Amino acid sequence: MPVLIASPTLGDLLKFELNPSYTRETVPLKAGTSYPLGSVLGRITASGEYRLSPAAEVVGDEGAEMAVAVLLDAVDATDAAATGLIAARGPVILADGALVFDASVDQPAERVTKITQLAALGLVARTTV
């Protein structure tokens, strides 16, 4: 019998949101990748586009190393830039285990740094069951 695996849903990520009209925004996402639900994003200063927030500054994508948002829907931007719905400010509580980080964020301290940057915006990650 095959094993069925359900894709994550918004309910798996978003545990509390005071007012979606205040906390959410629609933003441009940089082309070249498929962004899963829960992606931790940074904003590229020069273009204003968002991308997965890397652990350190990336030439050409300066500014994105600061985590500023979490993507609330999966977006395929592999072929062209796209728009996505983000949690941009709190109060919001997110499931820690549902957050998706850039591949360069591979150390526990880097992950804690990203979570701390989000918390400063009211986007609080909590361990949930």
Secondary structure, DSSP 4 states (H G I P E B T S, - for coil): -PPP-PPP-HHHHEEEES-HHHHEEEEEE-SSEEEPTTBEEEE-TTT--EEE--SS--TT-TTTTSEEEEESS-EEESSS-EEEEEE-SSSEEEEGGG-B--TT--SHHHHHHHHHHHHTTTEEEE---
